Amino acid sequence: MLRGENTNSVYLTQLLMVSRKIKILLIEDDLPTIDIYEEIFRKSGFSVETIKWGKGAFDALEEMRTGKKQKSDLVLLDLILPDVNGIEILRKAKETEELKSIPFFVLTNYTDPQLEKEIKALNAEKYIIKSNFVPSELIKIIKEWFKNLKKKAIR
């Protein structure tokens, strides 16, 4: 690792040097939202896996940690799930050495500045208010984020 580089940038630099579809893990319980996001992500060239329950998200993270499952390149995390608060999923991932480099975009409809501050303190890359963006705009945000990451990696 280069001096001043964090594990996140090393992991993502390696990702950007490999020619493959970006793998997104969508943790969301709203079925219409899932249908829309899955379709637009696939049409935009992303590989997408969806998990509807917090327990399933914890299981997937554990499989990634142990190497039983390939790490996602990006996690899109809804905060309100039927069985757990999404903050707990984010906290678990960011506190686990093998997972903390995985980038998270939190998707929510809560506009609470204190909540946003808490999410940022847990090192989520983005805090996105779902109702402020149509799905095509979310695709642009994701693509721009990876494009900027690639530029940083090249420097």
DOGUMAR-71817 format. One line per 4 residues: number of its first residue (from 1); their letters; for each residue x, y, z of N, C-alpha, C, O. Coordinates in Angstrom, 2 decimals. Example, Ala and Ser with C-alpha at 12.3 -4.5 7.8 and 13.67 -1.06 7.14 Angstrom:
<fimars>
1> as> 13.19/-5.69/7.80/12.30/-4.50/7.80/13.20/-3.30/7.80/14.24/-3.32/8.46  12.85/-2.25/7.08/13.67/-1.06/7.14/12.90/0.03/7.87/13.41/1.14/8.04
</fimars>
This chain:
<fimars>
1> mlrg> 0.84/-1.16/0.00/0.00/0.00/0.00/0.89/1.24/0.00/1.89/1.30/0.71  0.51/2.22/-0.81/1.27/3.45/-0.87/0.99/4.29/0.36/-0.08/4.22/0.95  1.96/5.08/0.72/1.82/5.96/1.86/0.65/6.92/1.63/0.52/7.51/0.56  -0.19/7.07/2.63/-1.33/7.97/2.52/-2.54/7.34/1.86/-3.59/7.97/1.79
5> entn> -2.41/6.12/1.38/-3.52/5.45/0.73/-4.26/4.62/1.76/-3.65/3.98/2.61  -5.57/4.62/1.68/-6.32/3.78/2.59/-6.72/2.49/1.88/-6.57/2.37/0.66  -7.21/1.53/2.63/-7.56/0.23/2.04/-8.66/0.39/1.01/-8.71/-0.38/0.05  -9.54/1.35/1.19/-10.62/1.57/0.25/-10.05/1.92/-1.13/-10.49/1.36/-2.14
9> svyl> -9.10/2.83/-1.19/-8.56/3.24/-2.48/-7.76/2.11/-3.13/-7.77/1.98/-4.35  -7.06/1.30/-2.34/-6.32/0.17/-2.90/-7.29/-0.84/-3.50/-7.10/-1.29/-4.63  -8.33/-1.18/-2.75/-9.33/-2.14/-3.24/-9.97/-1.64/-4.52/-10.11/-2.40/-5.48  -10.35/-0.35/-4.56/-11.04/0.17/-5.72/-10.10/0.36/-6.90/-10.52/0.24/-8.05
13> tqll> -8.84/0.65/-6.64/-7.86/0.71/-7.72/-7.76/-0.65/-8.39/-7.72/-0.74/-9.62  -7.72/-1.70/-7.60/-7.66/-3.05/-8.15/-8.92/-3.34/-8.96/-8.85/-3.94/-10.03  -10.08/-2.93/-8.46/-11.33/-3.14/-9.17/-11.30/-2.46/-10.53/-11.69/-3.05/-11.53  -10.84/-1.22/-10.57/-10.87/-0.46/-11.80/-9.88/-0.96/-12.84/-10.01/-0.65/-14.02
17> mvsr> -8.90/-1.73/-12.41/-7.93/-2.27/-13.34/-8.42/-3.58/-13.97/-7.82/-4.08/-14.92  -9.49/-4.11/-13.45/-10.05/-5.35/-13.96/-11.24/-5.00/-14.85/-12.08/-4.19/-14.47  -11.30/-5.61/-16.01/-12.38/-5.33/-16.94/-13.52/-6.31/-16.69/-13.53/-7.43/-17.21  -14.48/-5.89/-15.89/-15.66/-6.70/-15.60/-16.78/-5.78/-15.17/-16.57/-4.60/-14.89
21> kiki> -17.97/-6.34/-15.12/-19.12/-5.56/-14.67/-18.95/-5.19/-13.21/-18.47/-5.99/-12.40  -19.36/-4.01/-12.87/-19.37/-3.58/-11.48/-20.53/-4.28/-10.79/-21.66/-4.27/-11.27  -20.22/-4.90/-9.66/-21.20/-5.69/-8.92/-21.80/-4.85/-7.79/-21.11/-4.41/-6.88  -23.11/-4.63/-7.88/-23.83/-3.84/-6.88/-24.68/-4.78/-6.02/-25.38/-5.64/-6.53
25> llie> -24.59/-4.58/-4.72/-25.47/-5.27/-3.79/-26.51/-4.25/-3.35/-26.17/-3.23/-2.74  -27.77/-4.51/-3.67/-28.88/-3.64/-3.31/-29.58/-4.25/-2.10/-30.12/-5.36/-2.18  -29.58/-3.54/-1.00/-30.28/-3.99/0.21/-31.49/-3.07/0.36/-31.37/-1.94/0.82  -32.63/-3.60/-0.02/-33.87/-2.81/-0.15/-35.05/-3.75/0.01/-35.02/-4.88/-0.48
29> ddlp> -36.10/-3.31/0.70/-37.25/-4.17/0.92/-38.49/-3.78/0.12/-39.44/-4.55/0.07  -38.51/-2.62/-0.49/-39.68/-2.15/-1.23/-39.67/-2.75/-2.64/-38.82/-2.42/-3.47  -40.64/-3.63/-2.90/-40.65/-4.38/-4.17/-40.71/-3.51/-5.42/-39.95/-3.77/-6.36  -41.56/-2.48/-5.49/-41.53/-1.64/-6.70/-40.17/-0.95/-6.90/-39.70/-0.83/-8.03
33> tidi> -39.55/-0.51/-5.82/-38.23/0.11/-5.91/-37.20/-0.90/-6.40/-36.37/-0.58/-7.25  -37.27/-2.12/-5.88/-36.36/-3.18/-6.31/-36.50/-3.42/-7.80/-35.50/-3.47/-8.52  -37.74/-3.57/-8.28/-37.97/-3.84/-9.70/-37.37/-2.75/-10.59/-36.71/-3.04/-11.59  -37.60/-1.51/-10.21/-37.09/-0.39/-11.00/-35.56/-0.37/-10.98/-34.92/-0.27/-12.03
37> yeei> -34.98/-0.47/-9.79/-33.52/-0.40/-9.67/-32.85/-1.57/-10.38/-31.87/-1.38/-11.11  -33.36/-2.78/-10.19/-32.74/-3.94/-10.86/-32.73/-3.76/-12.37/-31.72/-4.02/-13.03  -33.85/-3.32/-12.91/-33.93/-3.15/-14.36/-32.96/-2.09/-14.87/-32.23/-2.32/-15.83  -32.96/-0.94/-14.23/-32.10/0.15/-14.71/-30.62/-0.15/-14.49/-29.79/0.24/-15.31
41> frks> -30.28/-0.84/-13.39/-28.89/-1.20/-13.17/-28.41/-2.17/-14.25/-27.33/-1.99/-14.81  -29.20/-3.17/-14.53/-28.81/-4.15/-15.55/-28.70/-3.51/-16.93/-27.76/-3.77/-17.67  -29.66/-2.65/-17.26/-29.61/-1.95/-18.55/-28.39/-1.04/-18.65/-27.91/-0.76/-19.75  -27.91/-0.59/-17.51/-26.74/0.30/-17.48/-25.42/-0.46/-17.40/-24.35/0.14/-17.31
45> gfsv> -25.50/-1.79/-17.45/-24.28/-2.60/-17.49/-23.76/-3.07/-16.15/-22.66/-3.62/-16.08  -24.51/-2.87/-15.09/-24.09/-3.33/-13.78/-24.63/-4.73/-13.51/-25.66/-5.13/-14.05  -23.92/-5.46/-12.69/-24.40/-6.72/-12.15/-25.06/-6.37/-10.82/-24.47/-5.63/-10.02  -26.25/-6.88/-10.55/-26.95/-6.50/-9.32/-27.49/-7.73/-8.60/-28.06/-8.64/-9.22
49> etik> -27.31/-7.73/-7.30/-27.90/-8.74/-6.42/-28.73/-7.97/-5.41/-28.31/-6.94/-4.89  -29.93/-8.49/-5.13/-30.83/-7.81/-4.19/-31.09/-8.67/-2.97/-31.31/-9.88/-3.08  -31.05/-8.03/-1.83/-31.40/-8.67/-0.56/-32.46/-7.81/0.09/-32.32/-6.59/0.17  -33.55/-8.46/0.56/-34.69/-7.72/1.09/-34.74/-7.64/2.61/-35.53/-6.86/3.16
53> wgkg> -33.93/-8.40/3.30/-33.97/-8.47/4.76/-32.59/-8.20/5.35/-31.57/-8.53/4.74  -32.57/-7.62/6.52/-31.32/-7.36/7.21/-30.55/-8.63/7.50/-29.33/-8.66/7.35  -31.24/-9.68/7.91/-30.56/-10.95/8.19/-29.84/-11.46/6.94/-28.71/-11.93/7.03  -30.48/-11.35/5.81/-29.85/-11.76/4.56/-28.63/-10.91/4.24/-27.64/-11.40/3.70
57> afda> -28.70/-9.63/4.58/-27.55/-8.73/4.37/-26.39/-9.13/5.26/-25.24/-9.18/4.81  -26.68/-9.41/6.53/-25.62/-9.85/7.45/-25.00/-11.16/6.96/-23.78/-11.34/7.02  -25.84/-12.08/6.47/-25.34/-13.36/5.94/-24.44/-13.14/4.73/-23.38/-13.76/4.62  -24.86/-12.26/3.82/-24.06/-11.97/2.62/-22.72/-11.34/3.00/-21.69/-11.68/2.42
61> leem> -22.74/-10.42/3.96/-21.49/-9.80/4.41/-20.55/-10.83/5.03/-19.34/-10.79/4.81  -21.10/-11.75/5.79/-20.28/-12.80/6.39/-19.66/-13.69/5.30/-18.50/-14.07/5.41  -20.43/-14.01/4.27/-19.89/-14.80/3.17/-18.79/-14.04/2.43/-17.81/-14.64/1.98  -18.94/-12.74/2.30/-17.89/-11.93/1.68/-16.65/-11.91/2.57/-15.52/-12.02/2.09
65> rtgk> -16.87/-11.77/3.87/-15.74/-11.72/4.82/-14.93/-13.00/4.76/-13.70/-12.96/4.82  -15.60/-14.14/4.66/-14.91/-15.43/4.68/-14.44/-15.87/3.30/-13.77/-16.90/3.17  -14.80/-15.12/2.28/-14.38/-15.47/0.93/-15.29/-16.47/0.23/-14.97/-16.93/-0.86  -16.40/-16.82/0.84/-17.35/-17.74/0.21/-18.11/-17.06/-0.92/-18.70/-17.72/-1.78
69> kqks> -18.07/-15.75/-0.90/-18.79/-14.95/-1.89/-17.90/-13.80/-2.30/-17.20/-13.22/-1.46  -17.92/-13.46/-3.59/-17.13/-12.32/-4.07/-17.66/-11.03/-3.45/-18.87/-10.84/-3.32  -16.76/-10.15/-3.06/-17.16/-8.87/-2.50/-17.89/-8.04/-3.54/-17.54/-8.05/-4.73  -18.89/-7.32/-3.09/-19.59/-6.38/-3.96/-18.68/-5.17/-4.17/-17.87/-4.84/-3.30
73> dlvl> -18.83/-4.52/-5.31/-18.06/-3.33/-5.61/-18.72/-2.08/-5.00/-18.07/-1.06/-4.79  -20.01/-2.20/-4.73/-20.77/-1.11/-4.15/-22.00/-1.69/-3.48/-22.65/-2.59/-4.02  -22.33/-1.18/-2.30/-23.56/-1.57/-1.61/-24.47/-0.36/-1.55/-24.07/0.71/-1.10  -25.69/-0.55/-2.03/-26.73/0.46/-1.90/-27.64/0.00/-0.78/-28.29/-1.03/-0.89
77> ldli> -27.68/0.76/0.30/-28.31/0.32/1.53/-29.48/1.21/1.92/-29.32/2.41/2.17  -30.66/0.60/1.98/-31.84/1.27/2.54/-31.71/1.20/4.05/-31.26/0.19/4.59  -32.10/2.24/4.74/-31.96/2.24/6.19/-33.10/1.52/6.91/-32.90/0.94/7.97  -34.29/1.57/6.33/-35.45/0.97/7.00/-35.77/-0.36/6.34/-36.30/-0.41/5.23
81> lpdv> -35.44/-1.43/7.04/-35.70/-2.79/6.59/-36.67/-3.44/7.58/-36.80/-2.96/8.70  -37.35/-4.51/7.18/-38.36/-5.10/8.06/-37.82/-5.63/9.39/-38.53/-5.63/10.39  -36.56/-6.07/9.40/-36.06/-6.74/10.60/-34.88/-6.05/11.28/-34.47/-6.47/12.37  -34.32/-5.02/10.66/-33.14/-4.38/11.25/-33.00/-2.97/10.68/-33.46/-2.68/9.58
85> ngie> -32.35/-2.11/11.44/-32.02/-0.78/10.96/-30.76/-0.90/10.10/-29.78/-1.52/10.51  -30.80/-0.32/8.90/-29.67/-0.39/7.99/-28.37/0.15/8.57/-27.29/-0.25/8.14  -28.46/1.04/9.55/-27.25/1.57/10.19/-26.45/0.43/10.82/-25.22/0.47/10.81  -27.13/-0.57/11.36/-26.44/-1.70/11.97/-25.67/-2.51/10.92/-24.59/-3.02/11.20
89> ilrk> -26.22/-2.62/9.73/-25.53/-3.32/8.64/-24.27/-2.54/8.25/-23.19/-3.11/8.11  -24.43/-1.23/8.08/-23.29/-0.37/7.74/-22.22/-0.44/8.83/-21.04/-0.59/8.52  -22.63/-0.35/10.08/-21.69/-0.38/11.19/-20.90/-1.70/11.18/-19.68/-1.70/11.32  -21.61/-2.81/11.02/-20.97/-4.14/11.02/-19.93/-4.21/9.89/-18.81/-4.68/10.11
93> aket> -20.30/-3.76/8.71/-19.37/-3.82/7.57/-18.14/-2.96/7.80/-17.02/-3.39/7.55  -18.34/-1.75/8.28/-17.23/-0.80/8.43/-16.34/-1.14/9.63/-15.21/-0.67/9.70  -16.84/-1.95/10.55/-16.03/-2.38/11.70/-15.30/-3.69/11.44/-14.51/-4.14/12.27  -15.57/-4.31/10.31/-14.97/-5.60/9.98/-13.83/-5.38/8.99/-14.04/-4.86/7.90
97> eelk> -12.63/-5.77/9.38/-11.43/-5.50/8.59/-11.59/-5.92/7.13/-11.22/-5.17/6.22  -12.12/-7.10/6.90/-12.22/-7.64/5.53/-13.31/-6.96/4.70/-13.37/-7.16/3.49  -14.16/-6.16/5.33/-15.29/-5.56/4.62/-15.25/-4.03/4.57/-15.96/-3.42/3.77  -14.43/-3.43/5.39/-14.50/-1.98/5.53/-14.14/-1.21/4.26/-14.45/-0.03/4.15
101> sipf> -13.50/-1.87/3.31/-13.15/-1.19/2.06/-14.31/-1.15/1.06/-14.24/-0.44/0.06  -15.36/-1.90/1.33/-16.50/-1.92/0.41/-17.26/-0.59/0.54/-17.68/-0.23/1.64  -17.43/0.12/-0.57/-18.14/1.40/-0.49/-19.65/1.20/-0.31/-20.25/0.29/-0.89  -20.25/2.07/0.49/-21.69/2.07/0.75/-22.29/3.41/0.36/-21.76/4.47/0.71
105> fvlt> -23.39/3.36/-0.38/-24.24/4.52/-0.60/-25.51/4.23/0.21/-26.17/3.21/-0.02  -25.85/5.09/1.13/-27.07/4.93/1.91/-28.21/5.60/1.15/-28.12/6.77/0.76  -29.29/4.85/0.96/-30.48/5.36/0.28/-31.61/5.45/1.29/-31.94/4.45/1.94  -32.18/6.61/1.44/-33.23/6.80/2.44/-34.13/7.95/2.02/-33.81/8.69/1.09
109> nytd> -35.23/8.09/2.70/-36.08/9.26/2.51/-36.05/10.16/3.74/-36.82/11.12/3.83  -35.18/9.85/4.69/-35.03/10.68/5.88/-34.06/11.82/5.60/-32.95/11.61/5.11  -34.49/13.02/5.93/-33.66/14.21/5.70/-33.12/14.77/7.01/-32.94/15.98/7.14  -32.87/13.92/7.95/-32.38/14.31/9.26/-30.88/14.59/9.21/-30.10/13.67/8.96
113> pqle> -30.46/15.84/9.44/-29.03/16.16/9.39/-28.19/15.35/10.40/-27.04/15.01/10.12  -28.76/15.06/11.56/-28.04/14.27/12.56/-27.82/12.85/12.06/-26.74/12.27/12.26  -28.82/12.28/11.41/-28.69/10.94/10.83/-27.63/10.93/9.73/-26.81/10.02/9.66  -27.66/11.94/8.90/-26.65/12.03/7.83/-25.25/12.13/8.43/-24.31/11.52/7.92
117> keik> -25.11/12.88/9.49/-23.82/13.01/10.16/-23.36/11.65/10.71/-22.18/11.30/10.59  -24.29/10.91/11.31/-23.96/9.58/11.84/-23.52/8.63/10.72/-22.57/7.87/10.88  -24.21/8.68/9.61/-23.89/7.83/8.45/-22.49/8.18/7.92/-21.69/7.29/7.64  -22.21/9.45/7.80/-20.88/9.89/7.32/-19.79/9.47/8.30/-18.69/9.10/7.88
121> alna> -20.08/9.53/9.60/-19.11/9.12/10.61/-18.79/7.63/10.51/-17.72/7.18/10.92  -19.72/6.87/9.95/-19.50/5.43/9.74/-18.82/5.16/8.39/-18.68/4.01/7.98  -18.41/6.23/7.72/-17.66/6.14/6.45/-18.46/5.65/5.26/-17.92/4.99/4.37  -19.74/5.96/5.24/-20.51/5.72/4.01/-20.06/6.76/2.99/-19.81/7.91/3.34
125> ekyi> -19.95/6.34/1.75/-19.46/7.25/0.71/-20.50/8.30/0.33/-20.15/9.44/0.02  -21.77/7.91/0.35/-22.83/8.85/-0.04/-24.06/8.62/0.82/-24.34/7.51/1.26  -24.78/9.70/1.03/-26.07/9.70/1.72/-27.05/10.28/0.71/-27.00/11.48/0.42  -27.93/9.46/0.17/-28.79/9.88/-0.93/-30.25/9.81/-0.50/-30.72/8.78/-0.02
129> iksn> -30.95/10.92/-0.67/-32.38/10.97/-0.40/-33.09/10.44/-1.65/-33.09/11.08/-2.70  -33.70/9.26/-1.51/-34.32/8.58/-2.66/-35.30/9.47/-3.41/-35.30/9.50/-4.64  -36.14/10.18/-2.67/-37.19/10.97/-3.32/-36.64/12.16/-4.10/-37.37/12.79/-4.87  -35.37/12.49/-3.91/-34.76/13.61/-4.63/-34.21/13.22/-6.00/-33.82/14.08/-6.78
133> fvps> -34.17/11.91/-6.29/-33.54/11.45/-7.53/-34.39/10.38/-8.20/-34.89/9.47/-7.55  -34.54/10.51/-9.50/-35.14/9.41/-10.27/-34.04/8.37/-10.49/-32.86/8.71/-10.41  -34.40/7.12/-10.75/-33.39/6.07/-10.89/-32.28/6.38/-11.91/-31.12/6.04/-11.69  -32.63/7.02/-13.02/-31.59/7.34/-14.01/-30.56/8.31/-13.43/-29.39/8.26/-13.80
137> elik> -30.99/9.19/-12.53/-30.04/10.10/-11.88/-29.15/9.34/-10.91/-27.98/9.68/-10.75  -29.69/8.32/-10.25/-28.88/7.49/-9.37/-27.79/6.78/-10.18/-26.65/6.68/-9.73  -28.14/6.30/-11.35/-27.14/5.68/-12.23/-26.03/6.67/-12.55/-24.86/6.32/-12.50  -26.39/7.89/-12.86/-25.39/8.93/-13.15/-24.48/9.17/-11.95/-23.27/9.31/-12.10
141> iike> -25.08/9.21/-10.76/-24.29/9.42/-9.54/-23.30/8.28/-9.35/-22.13/8.51/-9.04  -23.76/7.05/-9.55/-22.88/5.88/-9.38/-21.77/5.90/-10.42/-20.60/5.70/-10.08  -22.12/6.12/-11.67/-21.11/6.14/-12.73/-20.10/7.26/-12.50/-18.90/7.06/-12.70  -20.56/8.40/-12.10/-19.66/9.54/-11.84/-18.73/9.22/-10.67/-17.55/9.56/-10.70
145> wfkn> -19.27/8.58/-9.65/-18.46/8.22/-8.49/-17.33/7.27/-8.90/-16.18/7.46/-8.50  -17.66/6.24/-9.70/-16.62/5.31/-10.15/-15.65/5.98/-11.12/-14.46/5.67/-11.11  -16.15/6.89/-11.95/-15.28/7.63/-12.87/-14.27/8.47/-12.08/-13.09/8.48/-12.40  -14.75/9.17/-11.06/-13.85/9.98/-10.22/-12.85/9.11/-9.48/-11.70/9.48/-9.30
149> lkkk> -13.31/7.95/-9.06/-12.43/7.01/-8.37/-11.32/6.54/-9.31/-10.16/6.40/-8.91  -11.69/6.30/-10.55/-10.71/5.86/-11.54/-9.67/6.96/-11.78/-8.48/6.68/-11.89  -10.14/8.20/-11.86/-9.21/9.32/-12.05/-8.21/9.41/-10.90/-7.02/9.61/-11.11  -8.72/9.24/-9.67/-7.84/9.27/-8.50/-6.83/8.13/-8.53/-5.68/8.29/-8.14
153> air> -7.28/6.97/-9.00/-6.42/5.80/-9.04/-5.30/5.96/-10.06/-4.20/5.44/-9.88  -5.59/6.67/-11.12/-4.60/6.87/-12.19/-3.52/7.86/-11.78/-2.37/7.74/-12.20  -3.89/8.83/-10.95/-2.92/9.86/-10.52/-1.79/9.29/-9.73/-0.91/10.03/-9.30
</fimars>
